[in-house]
C-alpha cells in the first residue's frame, strides 16, 4: 500500500513540475508586450511585430506538419504539450496548433491600444500561469480556488501599476472569468480580450 501512495505522490510531483515548466514557457512566449510598453516603442511597431509573430508560428506549424521540420513549434509541442502527460502526443502530433495567445493579445492591442494591451498581458502572462500551476498542485483541471489565486495576484500587480482600484479589480475579474470558462473556450484567446474589456469598463467608470 505504501508503494501505491509513493507512486501516486511521484506522479503528482511530476505533473506539478511539468506544469511549472509548461507555464514558464507560456510566460516567455506571451510576455513580449511588456518590452514594447516599458520602452515606449511605437504602436505601429508593436502591431507589425504581433502579426509577424503570428505568421512565424503559422509557418512553423505548416513546415512541421507537412515537411516534418524541427521548427520552433516542433520543440514547443515535443517538450511542453499537455498531450505528453496524456500519452497522446503521437496521435495529436499532426494536429495544427493555432497561436491563440498571440491572436488574443493582438486583438487586445488593436481594439484597446497600449493601455488595454498591458492589462491583457498581465492576465495572460501572470494570471493564467498562476492559476494553471495552482490547479496542478490541487490535482484538478478546474478550481474556483485556483482561479481566485490568479485573480488576487493580478489584482495586486495591477494596483501597484495603476494605483487604481477599478483598474485593478475589473481586468483581473474579467480575465480570470475567461480562465474559469477555459473548458468551453480557449483561454489563451479569451483571457487577454476579456482583461482588455475589463480595463476599458474600468476607465469608463
C-alpha positions in Angstrom: 0.0 0.0 0.0 2.9 2.3 0.8 4.3 1.8 -2.6 1.0 2.7 -4.2 0.9 6.0 -2.3 4.5 6.6 -3.2 3.9 6.1 -6.9 0.9 8.4 -6.7 3.0 11.1 -5.0 5.7 10.8 -7.6 3.2 11.0 -10.4 1.6 14.1 -8.8 5.0 15.8 -8.4 5.9 15.1 -12.0 2.7 16.7 -13.1 3.3 19.7 -11.0 6.9 20.1 -12.3 5.7 19.6 -15.8 3.0 22.3 -15.4 5.6 24.7 -13.9 7.8 24.2 -17.0 4.9 24.5 -19.3 3.7 27.7 -17.7 7.2 29.1 -17.6 7.4 28.6 -21.4 3.9 30.2 -21.7 5.1 33.3 -19.8 8.2 33.7 -22.1 6.0 33.4 -25.2 3.4 35.8 -24.0 5.3 38.5 -22.1 6.7 40.3 -25.1 4.2 43.2 -24.8 5.9 44.3 -21.6 9.0 45.1 -23.6 7.1 47.3 -26.1 5.2 49.1 -23.3 8.1 49.6 -20.9 10.4 51.1 -23.6 7.5 53.0 -25.2 8.2 51.5 -28.7 5.9 52.7 -31.4 2.3 51.4 -31.7 2.8 50.5 -35.3 5.9 48.6 -34.5 4.0 46.6 -31.9 1.3 45.8 -34.4 3.8 44.7 -37.1 5.7 42.6 -34.6 2.5 40.9 -33.4 1.5 40.0 -37.0 5.0 38.8 -37.7 4.9 36.6 -34.6 1.6 35.1 -35.7 2.9 34.5 -39.2 6.1 32.8 -37.8 4.1 30.4 -35.7 1.7 29.5 -38.5 4.6 29.0 -40.9 6.3 26.9 -38.3 3.3 24.7 -37.9 2.9 24.3 -41.7 6.6 23.2 -42.1 6.4 20.9 -39.0 3.3 19.1 -40.2 3.9 19.0 -44.0 7.7 18.6 -44.1 8.5 17.1 -40.7 10.9 20.0 -40.0 12.1 20.7 -36.5 10.7 24.2 -36.3 10.1 26.3 -33.1 6.6 24.8 -32.6 8.1 21.3 -33.0 10.1 21.8 -29.8 7.2 23.5 -28.0 4.9 20.6 -28.7 7.6 17.9 -28.0 8.5 19.3 -24.6 5.6 21.3 -23.4 2.3 19.9 -24.9 -0.2 18.5 -22.4 -0.5 15.5 -24.7 2.8 14.3 -23.3 1.1 13.8 -19.9 -1.8 12.1 -21.5 0.5 9.8 -23.6 -1.3 11.0 -26.7 1.4 13.1 -28.4 1.7 10.6 -31.3 -2.0 10.7 -32.1 -2.0 14.5 -31.8 1.3 15.2 -33.5 -0.3 16.2 -36.8 -2.9 18.5 -35.3 -2.4 22.0 -36.4 -1.8 24.4 -33.4 -3.2 27.9 -33.7 -1.3 30.6 -31.8 -4.3 31.7 -29.9 -2.3 33.6 -27.3 -0.8 35.9 -29.9 -4.2 36.3 -31.7 -5.9 37.3 -28.4 -3.1 39.6 -27.4 -3.1 41.3 -30.9 -6.9 41.8 -30.8 -6.5 43.5 -27.4 -3.7 45.7 -28.9 -5.7 46.6 -32.0 -9.0 47.4 -30.2 -7.8 48.8 -26.9 -4.3 50.2 -27.7 -1.4 50.0 -25.3 -3.5 50.6 -22.2 -5.6 47.5 -22.8 -2.6 45.5 -24.0 -0.9 46.0 -20.7 -3.8 44.6 -18.7 -4.3 41.8 -21.2 -0.7 40.8 -20.8 -0.7 40.8 -17.0 -3.6 38.4 -17.0 -2.3 36.2 -19.8 1.3 36.0 -18.8 0.9 36.0 -15.0 -2.7 35.2 -14.0 -3.1 32.3 -16.3 0.2 30.6 -15.2 -0.5 31.1 -11.5 -4.0 29.6 -11.9 -2.7 26.7 -14.0 0.1 25.8 -11.5 -2.4 26.1 -8.7 -4.7 23.6 -10.4 -1.8 21.2 -10.9 -1.0 21.4 -7.2 -4.6 20.7 -6.4 -4.7 17.9 -9.0 -7.7 19.3 -10.8 -8.4 20.8 -14.2 -10.9 23.4 -12.9 -10.9 25.1 -9.5 -12.5 28.3 -8.2 -9.8 28.4 -5.6 -7.0 28.3 -8.2 -8.8 30.9 -10.3 -9.2 33.1 -7.2 -5.4 32.9 -6.6 -4.8 34.1 -10.1 -7.3 36.9 -9.6 -5.8 38.0 -6.3 -2.2 38.0 -7.7 -3.2 40.1 -10.8 -5.3 42.5 -8.7 -2.2 43.2 -6.5 0.1 43.6 -9.5 -2.3 45.9 -11.4 -2.9 48.0 -8.3 0.9 48.5 -8.0 1.0 49.5 -11.7 -2.2 51.7 -11.8 -2.8 52.7 -8.2 -6.5 52.5 -9.1 -8.9 50.0 -7.5 -11.2 49.7 -10.6 -8.3 49.2 -12.9 -7.0 46.5 -10.6 -10.2 44.5 -9.9 -12.2 44.7 -13.2 -9.5 43.5 -15.6 -8.5 40.8 -13.2 -12.1 39.7 -12.7 -12.9 39.6 -16.4 -9.6 37.9 -17.3 -9.9 35.2 -14.7 -13.6 34.8 -15.6 -12.3 33.7 -19.0 -9.9 31.3 -17.2 -12.8 29.8 -15.4 -14.6 29.0 -18.6 -11.5 27.6 -20.3 -13.2 24.2 -20.5 -15.6 25.8 -23.1 -13.3 28.3 -24.9 -9.6 28.6 -25.5 -8.5 30.8 -22.6 -5.3 31.9 -24.4 -7.6 33.7 -26.8 -10.3 34.9 -24.3 -8.2 35.9 -21.3 -6.4 38.9 -23.0 -9.5 40.1 -24.7 -11.7 39.9 -21.6 -9.0 41.6 -19.5 -8.7 44.4 -22.0 -12.5 44.8 -21.9 -12.4 44.9 -18.1 -9.8 47.7 -18.3 -12.0 49.6 -20.8 -15.0 49.4 -18.5 -12.9 50.4 -15.5 -11.7 53.5 -17.4 -15.3 54.4 -18.2 -16.2 54.2 -14.5 
